[in-house]
Amino acid sequence: MNKGKVVISFSGGKDSILSLYRMIKNGYEVIELLVTFDNQNDSCFHKIPRDILEKVSKELEIPLTVIDCSGNKNYEEEFEKALKVSKDKGAEVCVFGDIDIEAHKKWCLDRCNAAELNGIFPLWQENRESLTNEFIDYGFKAVIKKVNLNALGIEFLGEELTKEVVNEIKKLGCDPSGENGEYHTLVFDGPIFKHGIKFDKVNKEIVGDFGYLTIKI
């Protein structure tokens, strides 16, 4: 039974994929993946190349919509514009993968209110480690794409997110889900992917306090 059309604020990481999967399992039709880019080639925050996110979109068979936040463009205004277009396409809800940071939730709901959409947070206030384990238990595969070097060493870049790796992250006193920005992931395979994505790990680079894994397909 189709419970309605939704869009999802999509990063390509584990929390947005788990939120997407739950919505699909609960009978919603996901009509768009909304991805913000701060330049022509890389997504905001996770720094995932555009061609890889386009490949993810094809694997999931859900269209990708780019929100351009480069230059002097106002992030809030651009996001609201995209939501209004989604509403015109029939969306009633925007889905977010935030877990328990109130400031993030408020920002998302403010954007939804401006576009006259409802905001849903499928993972809200659930146990962070349990969510990460749920993601892994479903059979999703993710690679660590970005780390905050104040929390984790650069050696974590390129590691597949397994329960063993999550335990190593916990031993360092970091949040197992990375909700505080300790790490970000790229999901490349799982039960809603058609074939999975093959990519090459090119190198690791440091920009300020962050380490990034450079990848290509």
N, C-alpha and C positions, 0 to 999 in steps of 0.2 A: 504494500500500500504506500503510495507516494504522499508523504506528509507535507510537501511543499518544496519550493525552490529556495536554495541558499547559495551564498558565495562564501568563500573562506579567505581570510587574510593569511597568505601562504608564504612561508620562508623556505620550504624544502627540507626543513629540519624535523626531528622526531616528534615534537609536540604538535606541530601543525598537521603532520601525517596521521598521528593517533587521533586527533580531533576529527579530521576528515573521515577516517575509517569508522569511528563511532557514529558519525552522522549518516554515513551510507548504510551501516548495519541497522540503524534505527529508522530507515525508510525515507530519508530525505534525498532530494535530487540536487546534487552539487553542480551548479551551472558554470562556475568560474573560479579560477585561482587568481587572486589579486596579489601581485608581487611588486614591491617597491624597489626601484633602482636609483642609485645616486650618481650613476653615469651610464653611458650607453652599454657597458659590458658586464657590470657586476651588480648583484643585488645589495641592498642596504643590509648592514649588520652582519650577515653571514658571508658576504663577498663570494657568492656562487655565480659562476659565469652564466650569461644569459642563454647560451646555446645548450647548456646542461639543463637549465630549468625548462627550456622549451622541449627538451627530450623527456623530462619528467612529465610534462603536460601530455605529451603524446602517449607515454606509457600508461598514464592514468585515464586517458581519453576524456580529459576535462580541459576546456580552453584556458589559455593563460592570458591574463590582462596585465599589461605593464603600467605601473604608476611611476611617472618620471619625477623624481625629486632632486634632480641635478641642478647645479647653479644656484640661482637666487629664488627658485620656486618654493612656495610655501607648502611644507609637507602636509599640514592639516587640510589646507584647501584642496590640494591635489587628491588626497585620499577621499575627501567628501565628494568631489566631482565623480570619482570612479564609483563610489557607492550609489550615487544618484543614477548613473548609467546602468548599474546592475539592477537597481529597482525598476527602471524602465523595461528591463529584459524579463521582469517577473519575479525577481528575488524579493523575499520578505524578511530575510535574516542574513546577517553576516556572522560568521563563526570565527572565533579567535582561540589560539592555543595557550593563552596565559593560564598559569596555575594559581598563584596567590599574591601577586604584587598589585596592591590596590591602585597605585598610580597608573599602572598600565591599563587596568580595567576601566578606570575613569576616562582615560584618553580615548579608548576604543568606543565606549558608550557615548561620549560626546560627539564623535564622528558619526556614529549611527543615528543619533538623535537629529543631527543636522540634515541627514539624508532621509529621515523618516523610515528607518529600518530598525528592526530589533537586533540586539546583540546577544549571542549565545557563547558561553564558555564551557565546553563539555568536560574540561579537566579541572574546573575550578575547585580549589581547596581540597583536592584529593592528595593523598600521601605522595610526595615527590618520587621517592625510591620505588614505590609500588607502580607508579605510572611508567617509569623507565623499564622496570621488569615486565610489565604488561606489553609494552612495545616490543621488547625482545622476544617474549613468549609467543606473540602472534606470528613471528617469523620475519619481521622487518629487519633490514640490514642498513646500517648507517655508518658513515666514516666521520671521524672528528675533523672538521674543516677549519675551525678557528679556536684558539685558546687565549685566555687572559693570562699573560705570563706572570702576573702577580699572584696567581693561584695555582697554575699548572705549568709544568715544563714543556718545552717544545717537542719533546719526545712523544707526547700524546697525539700530536698531529699525524693524521694518516692511519691511526688505529681504528679498527672496527669496534663499534660499541657493543661489547659483550658484558655479561654479568661480572666476569673477571676484571675487565677494565673499569667497570663501575665501582667495584670494590677497591681497586687501586686509588680511584679518585676520592672515595670516602676516607681511605687511610690518610690522605693528605689533608683532611679536614674540610674538604670541599663538598658542596651540595651534589649528590649523586645525579641529579637531573640537569645540573648546570643552570638552574633557574635564575641564579644571581649573575649570570654572564661568564661563568668559569670556562664554559666551552659551548660551541655550536656544532651542529652536525648537518650532513647531507644524507638523506635517505635515498638509496639507490636500488632497493629491491624489497619485495614483500608481497603479501597476498592480493593487493590491488594493482600491482604492476603487471603488465602484460608479459614482459620478458626479463626485466631488470636492465640496469644500465652498466655498461663496461666503460671504465675510464682509466687514464694513466695518472699516476701521482708524479708530477713534474719536479717540484721542489718545495722547500719550506722558506718562508720569508718572515722577517720581523718588521713591523711598522709600529713604532712607539711601544706601548705596553702589550701589543697583541702579536700572536704568531698566526700565520695563514698557510694553509696547504694549497699550493697551486695545482690545479687538475685540468685535464683536457680529455675530450672524447674524440 
